[in-house]
Amino acid sequence: MSIENRRQTYRIGLIVVAIITLLYSILIAGSPLLWLGLASAALAFYLVWRAVRALERIALATERMESQRRDGGKD
């Protein structure tokens, strides 16, 4: 399975879970704000994850640049 197919599968799964939880919060629990709380928590987790990944990439690039500088431009 290619990366694009895997990402598409994750997106579809995320949409299905979001719809199911929205329907649950409205029909069963009777509180749409419950879904908003769950969605906010999921969004916060996603943003933190993206920030961590970005910091890892920055650190890796910095280490690579330092290594190249130290080696005189040779990789």
Residue pairs with C-beta under 8 A, 6 or more apart in sequence:
1 9
18 39
21 35
21 38
21 39
22 32
22 35
24 35
25 31
25 32
25 33
25 34
25 35
25 38
26 32
26 35
68 74
68 75
